[in-house]
């Protein structure tokens, strides 16, 4: 799946998490439609952060479904993510959605896809979208070689990705948890 037009980065460190997303919305490969979109949201009474790479319509659909799963399973992040991934993969309408999500609370972070994947990253860093590899590399280096808190690592990693990826801008939505 080739998701362009965004970068979402999640970082966990010292019992705190941060999720950051850029604001650029690209129409096709040549036109920037919007600079300040919010691709990171708080769900389940502010206890879960979710970031999304894909189309806006898909994002709203998946945010709603995921919030329903979080309510159903009383905020249990992993259980809600697994149930969403199963539904996403098997539902006739949902399985057409091409998207990726990062969901996190203060202790866990997961990458969720429509292929049924629910992946917990090894090092407390996950990134999705076109600038994801750049942001992940930057965040990994900052985690290993600085004492910066998660929120500063996420912000700086996204700013670095925005300097490299044409589908990522520097208008950041940044949420912290924990």
C-alpha positions as CSV (number, residue, x, y, z in Angstrom):
1,X,0.0,0.0,0.0
2,X,1.5,3.3,-1.1
3,X,0.1,6.1,1.1
4,X,1.2,9.6,0.1
5,X,0.2,13.0,1.4
6,X,1.0,12.7,5.1
7,X,3.4,11.8,7.8
8,X,2.4,10.5,11.2
9,X,5.0,9.7,13.9
10,X,4.4,8.2,17.3
11,X,7.0,8.0,20.1
12,X,7.0,6.4,23.6
13,X,9.5,7.3,26.2
14,X,9.5,7.2,30.0
15,X,5.8,6.5,30.4
16,X,4.7,9.2,28.1
17,X,3.7,9.2,24.5
18,X,3.5,11.7,21.7
19,X,1.8,11.5,18.3
20,X,2.4,14.1,15.6
21,X,1.0,14.6,12.2
22,X,1.6,17.2,9.5
23,X,-1.3,19.3,8.0
24,X,-0.8,18.9,4.3
25,X,-3.6,17.5,2.1
26,X,-2.5,16.8,-1.4
27,X,-4.9,16.3,-4.3
28,X,-3.3,13.8,-6.7
29,X,0.4,14.3,-6.9
30,X,0.7,18.0,-7.9
31,X,-1.8,20.1,-6.0
32,X,-1.8,21.0,-2.3
33,X,-5.4,21.5,-1.3
34,X,-4.9,22.4,2.4
35,X,-2.1,23.1,4.8
36,X,-3.7,22.7,8.3
37,X,-5.6,19.4,8.3
38,X,-5.7,17.7,11.7
39,X,-4.8,14.0,11.2
40,X,-4.2,13.2,14.9
41,X,-7.1,12.9,17.3
42,X,-7.8,12.0,20.9
43,X,-10.3,9.2,21.4
44,X,-11.9,7.3,24.4
45,X,-12.2,10.1,26.9
46,X,-8.8,11.5,25.9
47,X,-6.9,8.3,26.9
48,X,-6.0,7.2,23.4
49,X,-4.3,9.0,20.5
50,X,-4.8,8.1,16.9
51,X,-3.1,9.3,13.8
52,X,-4.2,8.4,10.3
53,X,-2.7,8.2,6.8
54,X,-5.2,7.9,3.9
55,X,-8.2,9.8,2.6
56,X,-10.3,12.0,4.8
57,X,-13.5,10.0,4.3
58,X,-11.6,6.8,5.2
59,X,-10.2,8.6,8.3
60,X,-13.6,9.6,9.7
61,X,-15.0,6.2,9.1
62,X,-12.1,4.4,10.8
63,X,-12.0,6.9,13.7
64,X,-15.7,6.3,14.4
65,X,-15.3,2.5,14.2
66,X,-12.2,2.5,16.4
67,X,-13.9,4.7,19.0
68,X,-16.8,2.3,19.0
69,X,-14.3,-0.6,19.6
70,X,-12.6,1.3,22.4
71,X,-16.0,1.9,24.1
72,X,-16.9,-1.7,23.6
73,X,-13.7,-3.0,25.2
74,X,-13.4,-0.3,27.9
75,X,-10.3,1.4,26.5
76,X,-8.3,-1.8,26.1
77,X,-6.1,-0.6,23.2
78,X,-4.8,-3.9,21.9
79,X,-8.2,-5.7,22.0
80,X,-9.9,-2.8,20.3
81,X,-7.2,-2.6,17.6
82,X,-7.4,-6.4,16.9
83,X,-11.2,-6.2,16.6
84,X,-11.0,-3.2,14.3
85,X,-8.4,-4.9,12.1
86,X,-10.5,-8.0,11.9
87,X,-13.6,-6.0,10.9
88,X,-11.6,-3.8,8.5
89,X,-10.2,-6.9,6.7
90,X,-13.5,-8.8,6.4
91,X,-16.2,-6.1,6.0
92,X,-17.2,-5.6,2.3
93,X,-17.2,-1.8,2.6
94,X,-14.3,-1.3,5.0
95,X,-11.9,-3.6,3.2
96,X,-11.8,-1.2,0.3
97,X,-10.3,1.5,2.5
98,X,-6.7,2.1,1.9
99,X,-5.2,3.5,5.0
100,X,-2.9,3.0,8.0
101,X,-3.4,4.1,11.6
102,X,-1.2,4.6,14.6
103,X,-3.0,4.2,18.0
104,X,-1.4,4.7,21.3
105,X,-1.9,5.2,25.0
106,X,0.8,6.1,27.5
107,X,2.3,2.6,27.5
108,X,1.4,0.9,24.2
109,X,1.6,1.9,20.5
110,X,0.2,0.0,17.6
111,X,0.2,0.3,13.8
112,X,-3.1,-0.9,12.4
113,X,-3.9,-1.7,8.7
114,X,-6.7,-3.0,6.6
115,X,-4.7,-6.1,5.9
116,X,-5.4,-7.3,9.4
117,X,-2.0,-6.1,10.7
118,X,-1.7,-5.0,14.3
119,X,2.0,-4.3,14.9
120,X,3.6,-3.2,18.1
121,X,6.9,-1.5,17.2
122,X,10.1,-2.7,18.9
123,X,11.7,0.6,19.9
124,X,8.9,2.9,20.9
125,X,8.8,4.6,17.5
126,X,6.3,4.1,14.7
127,X,5.7,6.2,11.6
128,X,3.3,6.0,8.6
129,X,2.7,7.9,5.4
130,X,5.0,9.1,2.7
131,X,7.4,10.8,5.1
132,X,7.2,8.0,7.6
133,X,10.6,6.4,6.9
134,X,12.3,9.8,7.3
135,X,10.5,10.6,10.5
136,X,11.1,7.2,11.9
137,X,14.8,7.4,11.2
138,X,15.1,10.8,12.8
139,X,13.1,9.7,15.9
140,X,15.1,6.6,16.3
141,X,18.4,8.6,16.3
142,X,17.0,11.2,18.7
143,X,15.8,8.4,21.1
144,X,19.2,6.7,21.0
145,X,21.4,9.8,21.3
146,X,19.4,12.4,23.3
147,X,17.4,12.7,26.5
148,X,14.6,14.6,24.8
149,X,11.1,13.8,26.0
150,X,8.7,11.9,23.6
151,X,6.9,15.1,22.6
152,X,10.1,16.9,21.5
153,X,11.3,13.8,19.6
154,X,8.0,13.5,17.7
155,X,8.0,17.2,16.8
156,X,11.6,17.3,15.6
157,X,11.3,14.1,13.7
158,X,8.3,15.4,11.8
159,X,10.1,18.7,11.1
160,X,13.0,16.7,9.6
161,X,10.6,14.6,7.5
162,X,9.0,17.8,6.2
163,X,12.3,19.0,4.9
164,X,12.7,15.9,2.8
165,X,9.2,14.7,1.8
166,X,7.2,16.8,-0.7
167,X,3.9,15.4,0.7
168,X,4.6,16.6,4.3
169,X,4.5,20.1,5.6
170,X,5.6,21.8,8.9
171,X,2.1,22.6,10.2
172,X,2.1,20.0,13.0
173,X,-0.7,18.7,15.1
174,X,1.0,17.3,18.3
175,X,-0.7,15.5,21.1
176,X,0.9,14.1,24.3
177,X,-0.4,11.4,26.6
178,X,0.7,10.0,29.9
